[in-house]
Amino acid sequence: MGQTARGQAEEVAWGDVALEPVIVELRAANDQLLRALAVRVVIDQAIGMVMVLAPCSNGTARSPLVERAQHSNVKLRELSAALVATADGEAFPEPLHKELRRALRRLHAENRR
């Protein structure tokens, strides 16, 4: 009986070693997904802010953010984070402010038609 228990213990230990790379890979993938989700939340908050400023749909509100990010050579997540931070009293960077204000005016004018 001692041999069987020992054999099972060795099998479990060997199995743990074999699973270690898989566990490391799964943890890395999980961390990456959590970071992506956190970024997505900020982008969605910024889209919501645009929807309030220029009443429009989600897809329509996303467009000026993407365009301003590309035009200003800034990542969408950075632009979104800067816009969301204004809700806490932080200043929006002036060059981005001017660009986004123009885009919002255009969007608002289009929605009036």
Residue frames as qw, qx, qy, qz and C-alpha x, y, z in Angstrom:
[[0.000, 0.885, 0.465, 0.000, 0.00, 0.00, 0.00],
 [0.338, -0.740, 0.104, 0.572, 2.91, 2.37, 0.72],
 [0.390, -0.053, 0.598, 0.698, 4.10, 1.94, -2.85],
 [0.154, 0.652, 0.655, 0.350, 0.71, 2.93, -4.28],
 [0.182, -0.925, -0.249, 0.220, 0.42, 6.04, -2.13],
 [0.410, -0.554, 0.320, 0.650, 4.01, 6.98, -2.98],
 [0.361, 0.210, 0.673, 0.610, 3.34, 6.44, -6.68],
 [0.050, 0.826, 0.534, 0.173, 0.27, 8.65, -6.54],
 [0.308, -0.854, -0.030, 0.418, 2.20, 11.35, -4.69],
 [0.420, -0.294, 0.493, 0.703, 4.93, 11.29, -7.34],
 [0.266, 0.487, 0.685, 0.472, 2.33, 11.45, -10.09],
 [0.082, -0.925, -0.366, 0.065, 0.69, 14.51, -8.53],
 [0.376, -0.713, 0.201, 0.556, 4.06, 16.21, -8.04],
 [0.398, -0.009, 0.628, 0.669, 5.03, 15.47, -11.64],
 [0.154, 0.700, 0.639, 0.279, 1.63, 16.72, -12.78],
 [0.191, -0.907, -0.182, 0.327, 2.09, 20.01, -10.90],
 [0.378, -0.474, 0.415, 0.679, 5.44, 20.60, -12.61],
 [0.303, 0.279, 0.719, 0.560, 3.87, 19.90, -15.99],
 [0.018, 0.827, 0.552, 0.109, 1.07, 22.38, -15.28],
 [0.378, -0.619, -0.097, 0.682, 3.36, 25.16, -14.09],
 [0.190, -0.077, 0.412, 0.888, 3.99, 26.68, -17.55],
 [0.109, -0.543, -0.701, -0.450, 0.27, 26.50, -18.30],
 [0.342, -0.765, -0.463, 0.291, -0.56, 28.25, -15.02],
 [0.327, -0.442, 0.102, 0.829, 2.02, 30.97, -15.72],
 [0.084, 0.169, 0.592, 0.783, 0.59, 31.46, -19.22],
 [0.214, -0.668, -0.682, -0.208, -2.98, 31.61, -17.91],
 [0.354, -0.706, -0.301, 0.534, -2.02, 34.16, -15.25],
 [0.243, -0.242, 0.298, 0.891, -0.30, 36.32, -17.86],
 [0.050, -0.381, -0.681, -0.623, -3.35, 36.12, -20.12],
 [0.304, -0.733, -0.599, 0.109, -5.61, 36.98, -17.18],
 [0.332, -0.564, -0.086, 0.751, -3.47, 40.02, -16.31],
 [0.133, -0.003, 0.490, 0.861, -3.58, 41.17, -19.92],
 [0.163, -0.558, -0.716, -0.386, -7.37, 40.83, -20.03],
 [0.338, -0.729, -0.453, 0.386, -7.74, 42.78, -16.78],
 [0.255, -0.394, 0.141, 0.871, -5.61, 45.61, -18.17],
 [0.011, 0.216, 0.642, 0.735, -7.61, 45.63, -21.41],
 [0.243, -0.674, -0.693, -0.081, -10.86, 45.73, -19.46],
 [0.320, -0.649, -0.253, 0.642, -9.62, 48.66, -17.35],
 [0.142, -0.183, 0.371, 0.899, -8.70, 50.57, -20.53],
 [0.086, -0.405, -0.758, -0.505, -12.04, 49.71, -22.09],
 [0.246, -0.716, -0.592, 0.275, -13.89, 51.11, -19.07],
 [0.211, -0.547, 0.003, 0.810, -12.09, 54.46, -19.42],
 [0.034, 0.018, 0.602, 0.797, -12.81, 54.60, -23.16],
 [0.169, -0.557, -0.780, -0.232, -16.47, 53.81, -22.53],
 [0.239, -0.702, -0.406, 0.535, -16.65, 56.55, -19.89],
 [0.130, -0.363, 0.258, 0.886, -15.20, 59.05, -22.36],
 [0.061, -0.267, -0.752, -0.600, -17.71, 57.94, -25.00],
 [0.219, -0.675, -0.693, 0.127, -20.46, 58.48, -22.45],
 [0.203, -0.598, -0.134, 0.764, -19.19, 61.99, -21.77],
 [0.022, -0.106, 0.516, 0.850, -19.27, 62.79, -25.50],
 [0.133, -0.460, -0.825, -0.299, -22.80, 61.36, -25.70],
 [0.206, -0.733, -0.506, 0.405, -23.86, 63.83, -23.00],
 [0.188, -0.506, 0.118, 0.833, -22.04, 66.80, -24.51],
 [0.340, 0.279, -0.466, -0.768, -23.40, 66.23, -28.02],
 [0.717, 0.069, 0.551, -0.421, -26.45, 63.99, -27.70],
 [0.574, 0.460, -0.568, -0.369, -25.74, 61.08, -30.03],
 [0.981, -0.084, -0.126, -0.122, -25.37, 57.31, -30.17],
 [0.752, -0.513, 0.338, 0.240, -22.47, 55.31, -28.82],
 [0.757, 0.227, 0.374, 0.485, -20.95, 54.70, -32.25],
 [0.260, 0.860, 0.152, 0.412, -21.30, 58.32, -33.25],
 [0.404, -0.899, 0.157, -0.062, -19.68, 59.48, -30.00],
 [0.832, -0.289, 0.317, 0.353, -16.71, 57.16, -30.46],
 [0.668, 0.582, 0.225, 0.405, -15.80, 58.59, -33.88],
 [0.106, 0.933, -0.141, 0.314, -14.58, 62.04, -32.78],
 [0.634, -0.676, 0.374, 0.030, -12.49, 60.47, -30.02],
 [0.854, 0.053, 0.390, 0.340, -10.82, 58.08, -32.44],
 [0.504, 0.752, 0.150, 0.398, -10.30, 60.83, -35.02],
 [0.169, -0.941, 0.214, -0.201, -8.84, 63.25, -32.46],
 [0.767, -0.476, 0.401, 0.156, -6.53, 60.56, -31.09],
 [0.791, 0.277, 0.352, 0.417, -5.26, 59.72, -34.57],
 [0.306, 0.868, 0.089, 0.380, -4.97, 63.36, -35.63],
 [0.290, -0.891, 0.278, -0.213, -3.11, 64.29, -32.44],
 [0.613, 0.375, -0.666, 0.200, -0.93, 61.17, -32.49],
 [0.330, -0.348, 0.639, -0.601, -2.21, 60.18, -29.04],
 [0.164, -0.114, -0.979, -0.045, -3.50, 56.77, -28.05],
 [0.449, -0.494, -0.454, -0.590, -7.26, 56.55, -27.66],
 [0.663, -0.484, -0.529, 0.216, -6.86, 55.31, -24.08],
 [0.408, -0.159, -0.220, 0.872, -4.71, 58.36, -23.20],
 [0.148, -0.279, -0.250, -0.915, -7.17, 60.80, -24.76],
 [0.588, -0.497, -0.548, -0.326, -10.05, 59.05, -22.99],
 [0.617, -0.379, -0.482, 0.493, -8.23, 59.06, -19.65],
 [0.209, 0.005, -0.081, 0.974, -7.53, 62.79, -20.00],
 [0.346, -0.375, -0.368, -0.777, -11.18, 63.51, -20.80],
 [0.670, -0.486, -0.558, -0.059, -12.47, 61.38, -17.91],
 [0.530, -0.196, -0.396, 0.724, -9.98, 63.06, -15.54],
 [0.036, -0.329, -0.080, -0.940, -11.68, 66.40, -16.23],
 [0.588, -0.558, -0.463, -0.359, -14.64, 65.11, -14.21],
 [0.713, -0.481, -0.330, 0.389, -12.29, 65.16, -11.20],
 [0.142, -0.962, -0.023, 0.232, -11.17, 68.73, -11.92],
 [0.595, -0.288, 0.426, 0.618, -8.03, 68.01, -13.91],
 [0.277, 0.699, -0.186, -0.632, -7.26, 70.24, -16.86],
 [0.843, 0.391, 0.357, 0.098, -7.68, 68.79, -20.33],
 [0.515, -0.243, 0.350, 0.744, -4.52, 69.35, -22.44],
 [0.224, 0.652, 0.038, -0.724, -5.08, 72.52, -24.49],
 [0.184, 0.313, -0.688, -0.629, -4.25, 71.14, -27.97],
 [0.063, -0.228, -0.967, -0.089, -6.59, 68.20, -27.40],
 [0.125, 0.550, 0.557, -0.610, -9.19, 70.52, -25.91],
 [0.260, 0.512, -0.217, -0.789, -9.32, 72.67, -29.04],
 [0.204, 0.139, -0.858, -0.450, -9.49, 69.64, -31.34],
 [0.050, -0.333, -0.931, 0.144, -12.22, 67.92, -29.34],
 [0.177, 0.545, 0.358, -0.737, -14.24, 71.12, -28.96],
 [0.300, 0.379, -0.456, -0.747, -14.28, 71.54, -32.76],
 [0.212, -0.029, -0.947, -0.241, -15.30, 67.91, -33.23],
 [0.027, 0.430, 0.794, -0.429, -18.10, 68.27, -30.66],
 [0.257, 0.503, 0.057, -0.823, -19.39, 71.42, -32.35],
 [0.320, 0.232, -0.695, -0.601, -19.51, 69.61, -35.69],
 [0.157, -0.178, -0.971, 0.040, -21.21, 66.62, -34.12],
 [0.118, 0.482, 0.580, -0.646, -23.75, 68.81, -32.36],
 [0.314, 0.445, -0.216, -0.811, -24.49, 70.68, -35.62],
 [0.282, 0.087, -0.863, -0.411, -24.95, 67.43, -37.51],
 [0.072, -0.308, -0.913, 0.259, -27.41, 66.19, -34.89],
 [0.218, 0.456, 0.301, -0.809, -29.53, 69.33, -35.22],
 [0.287, 0.246, -0.556, -0.740, -30.19, 68.63, -38.90]]
